[in-house]
Amino acid sequence: MTDSIMSKAATMEIPINSNGDTGTLPEDDSLEQAAKLQWNLDEKVGSSRGTRDLQQVMVSGPNLNETSIVSGGYGGTAEGIIPTSSIKGPAVHYNAEFNKRIPVEGLGSNMHHSSSSSSMAADEATRGVAVEKLETMKKWGLNTYKCTKQIISERFGRGSRTVDLELEAQIEVLRDTKKKYENVLRLARALTNHFYNMVQTQHALGDTFADLSQKSPELRDEFGYNAETQKLLCKNGETLLGAVNFFVSSINTLVNKTMEDTLMTIKMYENARLEFDAYRSDLEELSLGPKDAVAMARIDTAQQQYQVQKDKYERLRSDVIIKLKFLEENKVKVMHKQLLLFHNAISAYFAGNQEQLEQTLKQFNIKLRPPGADKPSWLEEQ
């Protein structure tokens, strides 16, 4: 019925008068009644539909991801529908135990805060290391500048240097002694190499004489005597090599370890002396300048640095004196023993006194290596 009324209303013609106003038609009342009837039907249908939707919402609850917001009037087009999933807002976690909603933003902010705190701590540590290195480089540069200035002043005769005449003389004696002992060590090594080659030659010659003694019946006795002599000389030569090698090893320890250690301490002492004179000259220059507040602060700082360098210089000077004293005592003891060994071994060998030569090695606790000990084992050759 409603459809027939609306169809009839839609097909009616509205006449227009000469003045442009619509005329009063007898069907106007029926058209208005049809419209009212359609409105009432729509309200009833909407009310019942809304009641069913409300009941469904009460039973199942709303789904935020499927809810839509409609812009415009009822029955509008789909262009006004905005899905709630596109609306950005703070995400939440639902805690069923406590019936609370916990915003995710709080967790993220805490994590971001902790990560930012750790990164800030790392940056502070890196910055601290960089500042420390910069301060070290600054101190090193300033110290190098002062020492270079002091060296130039001393070479051109414009600066003064601290001199300990007695200690300087002892240091020069040590350096000269080291050069002479190095020459002794070089000659002793050369003697050892030459004598080793001679012993090897005697050993080969003795083997050859022994072989010819077996193959030459007419000269068997002569070849045999010479073979025995060369073998005896080879044995005594190996004993002498043991003594000379011990002599060379002891001289090498004395020169390249004991004396070198003392010379390293002397080098540190000389560097400390240079730094001490450099800071002393700097303090003297500042003391001759103005005495305002800034200058007095610089003088106080220079005085502290000067005292530090002075303590270092005096400590190293004392170390050098002590080491020179012990080095001299050790040198006398070592060289007395080694020179006696060298003399007795050489004398016994060239005198042909095998018993005295062996007794010399026992006296100085020298043990000879067995033949072939210098060769590596088969495990070492692999």
Helices and strands as residue ranges (DSSP letters): H 2-10, H 28-60, E 68-70, G 78-80, E 81-83, G 84-86, E 92-95, E 100-103, H 104-155, H 165-215, G 217-219, H 220-253, I 254-259, H 260-287, H 293-350, H 354-363, H 378-381
